[in-house]
């Protein structure tokens, strides 16, 4: 699966494709930005490439658990994933999705491009519900999820402690 579009707000071709081993260093760099600089993920220690490898291999290029990468001119702009929501078998038709962008790529339509491609790929999988947790406040992520038909289903209060503060997580859900 590969998708080319004009754009992501830049006027040049942006390609969405499955993530591969050669992307791992850049994907790790992008994620570590959010680990170190923001509360949007509750990981608190940056990853090495080796420590991040099992995450990469848990997202094959088929099935309900995907990793899609947006690239432009060979540069990785960001990625979207669908992952197991919970480990118990009865949850297998539900996935949790997320989008992480290189910090310089936010606000340019890359997140929407990635979600469009991810949901198109998931249409042919045994997925019934898509869920997303958003650390609050995060208006951009909330807008993205609402624009893709997610509905708010609740807020878990003070469930993550990072940077010496407690953070709420809003949960969103949409049928596929």
DACORQUI-V23473 format. One record per backbone hydrogen bond with DSSP energy under -1.0 kcal/mol. NH is the residue of the N-H (numbers start at 1). CO is the residue of the C=O. Records with the same first field share a line. If there is no record, write none. Layout:
NH = CO ; CO
This chain:
3 = 16
5 = 14
7 = 12
14 = 5
15 = 71
16 = 3
17 = 69
19 = 67
23 = 20
24 = 21
27 = 23
28 = 24
29 = 25
30 = 26
31 = 27
32 = 28
33 = 29
34 = 30
35 = 31
36 = 32
37 = 33
38 = 34
52 = 48
53 = 49
56 = 52
57 = 53
58 = 54
59 = 56
68 = 80
69 = 17
70 = 78
71 = 15
72 = 75
75 = 72
77 = 70
78 = 70
79 = 100
80 = 68
81 = 98
82 = 66
83 = 96
85 = 94
91 = 88
92 = 89
94 = 91
95 = 129
96 = 83
97 = 131
98 = 81
100 = 79
102 = 77
105 = 102
108 = 105
113 = 109
114 = 110
115 = 111
116 = 112
117 = 113
118 = 114
119 = 115
120 = 116
121 = 117
122 = 118
123 = 119
125 = 122
127 = 125
128 = 93
129 = 93
130 = 174
131 = 95
132 = 172
134 = 170
136 = 168
142 = 138
143 = 139
144 = 140
145 = 141
146 = 142
147 = 143
149 = 146
150 = 145
151 = 173
153 = 171
156 = 169
159 = 167
160 = 167
162 = 165
165 = 162
167 = 160
169 = 156
170 = 134
171 = 154
172 = 132
173 = 151
174 = 130
176 = 128
